[in-house]
Amino acid sequence: MLDVVALGELLIDFTCTGQDADGYPAMQAHPGGAPANFLAALARFGAKTALLGKVGTDAFGRILTATLANAGIGTRGLIADDSVFTTLAFVTLDETGNREFSFSRKPGADTRLSFEELDLSLIDEAKVFHFGSLSLTDEPARTATQKAAAYAKSKGLLITYDPNLRRPLWNDLAEAKKQLLWGLAQADVVKISDEEVEFLFGLGAREGAEHILKTFGTKLVFVTCGADGCFFKNRIAEGHADTPKGIRIVDTTGAGDIFGGSAVYGILRSGKQPQALSQAELEQITTFACTAATLSASRPGGIASVPQLAEINALLH
């Protein structure tokens, strides 16, 4: 039995570590991809997870497959395709650790995943199905995501979603908005950033969460606000959790994904449906997730940056 199966991109993040005399960046490679980072948090905390995705048969694809396995994430649903190259993302950082992305993805292996290639038995075994928006940018991955979400819903899984907007990956931002909104209509639990709420609705965090709950039938919404923490809301409770202070931020890559995985871990651990969680329970879950995400941002990378449970609990207590 699986706790969570996710569908989407597995890639290499190349993060800038400096510049040479001519201004060319020195890059350090880290395993990443939003769904993979999300699962890495869950696996680190003891949940049983698996990824549905595609990489190339190149060296990066082989390394990433091994990395997932070493992180405790099931790789049975990971396809290796020798006709495409593993997707690469190049991340430059400013002095506060915020990112700018450039992608080698024309096409990348993750966009070439078809529904016919999916191991649906992994969805059959799971409690939660998770997806993001990067698998909605191109076909056939878009149709694979749409059909997989429908299949998961038909099987009664909890559906979680992250409308992870990466503007350079969309040829048309109107199409991006359309696809991100489609994702919201599928989800029971949504993790969305304040920037994405502004892009989609022109609203602030609290107003955006309320709009999503009323418009899309979502059961629980987390709106992350970077260093300002997270606003949470379901139909019986709402509130805000702060991020821990005094931690030096070096790389925010994957922090939102790790927040999402940590929050879903808290929901699973509660044993309750997301719409039934109380104010106190949601405060505890959100504070835990904010702490995990902040600690992850104090070190480079996504998958490799997930903190240990003991480290989170020490900071909380």
C-alpha positions in Angstrom: 0.0 0.0 0.0 1.3 3.5 -0.9 0.5 6.7 0.9 1.2 9.1 -2.0 1.8 8.7 -5.7 2.8 11.8 -7.7 2.9 12.4 -11.5 5.3 14.9 -13.1 8.8 16.1 -13.8 12.1 14.7 -12.5 15.0 16.8 -13.6 18.4 18.2 -12.8 18.6 21.7 -11.3 21.8 23.5 -12.1 22.3 26.2 -9.5 24.7 29.1 -10.0 27.5 29.1 -7.4 29.5 32.0 -8.8 30.9 33.5 -11.9 34.2 33.4 -13.8 36.1 36.4 -15.0 34.0 36.7 -18.1 30.7 36.5 -16.2 29.8 32.9 -17.1 28.1 31.1 -14.2 29.7 28.2 -12.3 26.9 25.6 -11.8 26.3 22.9 -9.3 23.9 20.0 -10.2 21.1 19.0 -7.8 18.3 16.5 -8.4 14.9 18.1 -8.4 11.5 18.6 -10.1 8.5 19.7 -8.0 6.7 16.4 -7.6 10.0 14.6 -6.8 10.8 17.3 -4.2 7.3 16.9 -2.8 7.7 13.1 -2.5 11.2 13.4 -1.0 9.7 15.2 2.0 7.1 12.6 2.5 9.6 9.7 2.1 12.0 11.4 4.5 9.3 11.4 7.2 8.4 7.8 6.7 5.6 7.8 4.1 5.5 5.3 1.3 5.7 7.1 -2.1 6.1 6.5 -5.8 6.6 8.8 -8.9 5.0 8.4 -12.3 7.3 10.2 -14.8 9.9 10.0 -17.5 13.6 10.6 -17.9 16.1 9.9 -20.7 18.4 6.9 -20.8 21.4 9.4 -20.5 23.7 9.7 -17.5 21.4 12.3 -15.8 18.4 10.0 -16.1 20.3 7.1 -14.6 21.6 9.3 -11.7 18.1 10.6 -11.0 16.6 7.1 -10.9 19.2 6.1 -8.4 18.6 9.2 -6.4 14.8 8.5 -6.1 15.5 5.0 -5.0 18.0 6.2 -2.4 15.5 8.7 -1.1 12.9 5.9 -0.6 10.7 6.9 -3.5 9.4 4.1 -5.6 10.7 4.1 -9.2 8.4 1.4 -10.7 6.4 4.1 -12.5 9.5 5.9 -13.9 10.0 5.4 -17.6 13.4 5.7 -19.3 13.1 6.8 -22.9 16.2 6.8 -25.3 14.5 9.2 -27.8 14.6 12.2 -25.5 17.0 13.9 -23.1 16.4 14.2 -19.4 15.0 17.7 -18.6 17.5 20.3 -17.2 16.7 23.5 -15.3 19.3 26.2 -14.8 18.7 28.3 -11.7 20.4 31.6 -11.0 20.0 33.1 -7.5 20.0 36.7 -6.2 21.5 37.7 -2.9 18.4 36.7 -1.0 18.3 33.2 -2.6 15.4 33.8 -4.9 15.5 32.1 -8.3 15.3 32.7 -12.0 14.8 29.6 -14.2 16.0 28.7 -17.7 15.0 25.3 -19.0 16.4 22.8 -21.5 13.1 21.2 -22.4 12.4 21.4 -26.1 11.3 18.7 -25.6 12.4 17.3 -22.2 11.7 13.7 -21.3 9.1 14.7 -18.7 6.9 16.3 -21.4 6.8 13.0 -23.4 5.1 10.9 -20.8 1.9 9.4 -22.3 -1.1 8.0 -20.4 -0.6 4.6 -22.0 2.8 4.4 -20.3 1.5 5.0 -16.8 1.5 2.1 -14.3 -2.0 2.7 -13.0 -1.6 0.0 -10.4 0.4 2.5 -8.4 -2.7 4.8 -8.3 -4.7 1.7 -7.3 -2.4 1.2 -4.3 -2.3 4.8 -3.1 -4.3 7.0 -0.7 -3.3 10.3 -2.3 -2.6 11.4 -5.9 -0.5 14.5 -6.4 0.3 16.6 -9.5 1.5 20.0 -10.5 1.2 22.3 -13.5 4.5 21.6 -15.3 3.1 18.4 -16.7 0.3 20.5 -18.2 2.5 22.6 -20.5 2.9 20.1 -23.4 1.4 17.0 -24.9 1.3 14.1 -24.4 2.1 14.8 -20.7 -1.0 17.1 -20.4 -3.4 14.4 -21.5 -1.6 11.9 -19.3 -2.0 14.2 -16.3 -5.7 14.9 -17.0 -6.5 11.2 -17.5 -4.5 10.1 -14.5 -6.3 12.7 -12.3 -9.6 11.5 -13.5 -8.6 7.8 -12.8 -7.4 8.7 -9.3 -10.6 10.5 -8.6 -12.7 7.5 -9.8 -10.8 5.4 -7.3 -11.6 7.7 -4.4 -8.1 9.0 -3.8 -7.4 12.4 -2.1 -6.2 14.7 -4.9 -3.5 17.3 -4.1 -2.3 20.0 -6.5 0.4 22.6 -6.8 -0.2 25.2 -9.6 3.6 25.7 -9.8 3.8 28.6 -12.3 7.0 28.7 -14.4 6.4 31.5 -16.9 9.3 30.6 -19.3 7.7 27.2 -19.9 4.5 28.6 -21.4 4.2 30.0 -24.9 1.0 31.7 -23.9 0.2 32.9 -20.4 -3.5 32.8 -21.2 -3.1 29.1 -21.8 -1.1 28.8 -18.6 -4.0 30.4 -16.7 -6.5 28.0 -18.3 -4.5 24.9 -17.4 -3.7 26.1 -13.8 -7.4 26.7 -13.3 -8.2 23.3 -14.6 -5.9 21.8 -12.0 -7.7 23.7 -9.2 -11.0 22.2 -10.3 -9.6 18.7 -9.7 -8.1 19.2 -6.3 -9.1 18.4 -2.7 -6.0 20.1 -1.3 -4.2 23.0 -2.9 -0.8 24.4 -2.1 -0.4 27.7 -4.0 1.9 30.7 -3.6 0.7 34.3 -3.1 2.3 35.2 -6.5 0.2 32.5 -8.2 -3.0 33.7 -6.5 -2.2 37.2 -7.8 -1.6 35.8 -11.3 -4.8 33.9 -11.4 -7.2 36.1 -9.5 -5.6 39.4 -8.7 -6.3 38.7 -5.0 -4.3 38.5 -1.8 -3.7 35.4 0.2 -6.8 35.3 2.4 -9.1 36.4 -0.3 -7.6 34.0 -2.8 -7.9 31.0 -0.4 -11.6 31.9 0.1 -12.2 32.3 -3.6 -10.6 28.9 -4.3 -12.7 27.2 -1.7 -16.0 28.7 -2.9 -15.3 28.4 -6.7 -13.6 25.1 -7.1 -15.0 22.9 -4.4 -11.5 22.5 -2.8 -11.5 21.2 0.8 -8.3 22.8 2.1 -6.0 25.6 0.7 -2.5 26.6 1.7 -1.3 30.0 0.3 2.4 30.3 0.9 3.9 33.8 1.3 7.6 33.2 1.2 9.4 34.5 4.3 6.0 35.7 5.6 4.7 32.2 6.2 1.5 30.6 5.1 -2.2 31.3 5.2 -4.5 28.3 5.5 -8.2 27.8 5.2 -10.8 25.1 5.0 -14.5 25.4 5.6 -14.4 25.5 9.4 -11.1 27.2 10.2 -8.5 29.6 8.9 -5.3 31.2 10.1 -1.7 32.0 9.5 1.6 30.3 10.4 4.9 32.0 10.6 8.3 30.8 9.3 11.0 30.3 11.9 13.4 33.3 12.2 17.1 33.5 12.4 17.8 30.9 9.7 20.1 32.0 6.8 18.4 31.4 3.5 20.8 30.3 0.7 18.5 28.6 -1.9 14.7 28.5 -2.1 14.6 25.9 -4.9 12.1 23.2 -3.9 11.1 24.9 -0.6 7.5 25.3 -1.8 7.4 21.6 -2.8 8.9 20.5 0.5 6.2 22.6 2.3 3.6 20.8 0.2 4.9 17.3 1.0 5.3 18.2 4.7 1.7 19.5 4.8 0.3 16.3 3.2 2.4 14.3 5.7 0.7 16.2 8.5 -2.8 15.5 6.9 -2.1 11.8 6.6 -0.7 11.6 10.1 -3.9 13.3 11.5 -6.1 10.5 10.1 -8.7 13.1 9.2 -10.2 14.4 6.0 -8.8 17.9 5.2 -12.1 19.6 5.5 -12.5 18.3 9.0 -9.2 19.6 10.4 -9.6 22.1 13.2 -7.9 25.4 13.7 -5.4 24.0 16.1 -4.7 21.0 13.9 -4.1 23.2 10.8 -1.9 25.5 12.8 0.3 22.6 13.8 0.4 21.1 10.3 1.2 24.5 8.7 3.8 25.4 11.2 5.5 22.1 10.7 5.5 22.5 7.0 6.8 26.1 7.2 9.7 24.9 9.4 10.6 22.1 7.0 10.5 24.4 4.0 12.6 27.1 5.8 15.2 24.5 6.8 15.4 23.2 3.3 16.1 26.7 2.0 19.1 26.9 4.3 20.9 24.4 2.1 21.2 23.9 -1.7 19.0 21.9 -3.9 15.5 20.3 -3.7 15.5 16.5 -2.9 18.8 16.7 -1.0 17.7 19.6 1.1 14.8 17.9 3.0 15.5 18.1 6.7 15.2 15.2 9.2 12.2 15.0 11.4 14.4 15.4 14.5 15.9 18.6 13.1 12.4 20.1 12.5 11.1 19.0 15.9 14.2 20.5 17.6 13.5 23.8 16.0 9.7 23.6 16.9 10.3 22.8 20.5 
